[in-house]
Amino acid sequence: MTQQSNLGRVPPHSVEAEEQLLSACLLDGADVISKCIESKVAPTDFLIPANRVCYEKLLEIYNTAKFIDVSVLAEELKTSKQLDEIGGYAYLTRISGRVPTTAGVSYFIEKVRELALLREMIRVCTAGVEGCYSYTGNIAEFVDKIESDIFAVTQTRVQDGAEHAGACVSAAVATFKQMAKDKGAMTGLSTGLKDIDQILWGMKGSEMIVLAGRPSCGKTSLAMNIAEAVALPLHGRKAQGNCLVFSMEMSAVELGKRLASSRARVNQKMIRAGMLSASDLNSLEAAEKEFMASRLYIDEASSPTVMQIRAKARRLHAKKPLSLIVVDYMQLIAPANPRSPREQQVAEASKGLKALAKELNIPVMVLAQLNRDSEKGDRKPRLSDLRESGAIEQDADVVMMLYRPKAEGDEFQTASNLMGLMINKNRNGEVGDVNLAFSNTITRFDNYCG
């Protein structure tokens, strides 16, 4: 009754675990089958054909809200002309007496799921090996396909279940107590800018944070300042964690120049002109040492797909657990299907990055472009100004929009070092407007003291 693999070996399975799980289903039908469904046990998780048929039929009976026992199962199998196929009444009688109680049902469920996962891994990996022998085409796409197939298998291990409200509230109260103990300390990562932190109370796990703005308004500079605040010591505080930056618009070397200039607070014009003082050189060398010891990583891949971004992030996270990911920027992510409508392409990228934040349970900051309408009239940017897709607005937990406030009494000029950051959406808190000080010569944002 067992199936042979294409390698001539019997796939991993346990006849006993399958039969014991079915026996528990017949002993306490609705309750045990509910647990199976919650744990995502599927008919294909049973290797033995007769057991697969029985479980499939039990699910049908459960869905029709009928009473479940061995006689009902036998009658339903007889009606569908499957009773003889599984071995008749004798087979059902034998498996129904395999366990005296349902006490070990969680173990049986886990065992069946574990062995099914191993078989699926064998199937996917075997297909990958076969694909390697017959490979033609783009190697990057091929490797990404194999990796995504393996990831899809491992994702089936995740169990989603309802939690009692008491457990959720208990966790929340514990957080509140910790905040009281820490005198209102943030519950997430600090951006390094106090006015932003006061609204967000830190960047939290699973959040997708969108930082949007028009071209050349300072999005990359602000994102890198925040990455620096996470991955390097700041204001006497230790580094908060590892940070991975996907830079699609700038090369790693160009980004490195910005980082060094910003951290050392050395004027970029002076650097380009070669007019550096001894003090400037000392500051740059000190910044170099800090970045060499930092927890910041940069990937300069040009136009990666969202799956490639997720794969790279997963790999680094497995070696060095990440605290923050920065993606610069959304509209440069390559679509899986170049022929699909542009809005659909951006929506796919948005959903993929939100899924990455949830998967790794860390904040993912995504830079995005605003459309030209955001510059029309004397107004602040709105959520509707997000370019090319409303999916970004829907998927994001936080949306921050960078803009240049007009100088008072002047319709055309902008205030010299003042930048505005409109927090238009904050799923876990309040929204508001923040003033930031921007030093263009060193591409650095600081707290505004005006």
Buried (B, 14 or more C-beta within 10 A) or exposed (E): EEEEEEEEEEBBBBEEBBBBBBBBBBBBBBEBBEBBEEBBBBBEBBBBEBBBBBBBBBBEBBEEEEEBBBEBBBEBBEEEEBBEEBBEBEBBEEBBEBBEEBEBBEEBBEBBBBBBBBBBBBBBBEEBEEBEEEEEEEEEEBBBBBBBBBBEBEEBEEEEEEEEEEEEEEEEEEEEEEBEEEEEEBBBBBBBBEBBBBBBBBBBBBBBBBBBBBEEBBBBBBBBBBBBBBBBBBEEEEBBBBBBBBBBBBEBEEBBBBBBBBBBBBBBEBBEEEEBEEEBEEBBEEBBEBBEEBBBBBBBBEEBBBBBBBBBBBEBBEEEEBBBBBBBBBBBBBBBEEEEEEEBBBBBBBBBBBBBBEBBEBBBBBBBBBBEEBEEEEEEBBBEBBBBBBBBBEBBBBBBBBBBEBEEEEEEEBBEBBBBBBBBBBEEBEEBBBBBBBBBEBBBBBBBEE
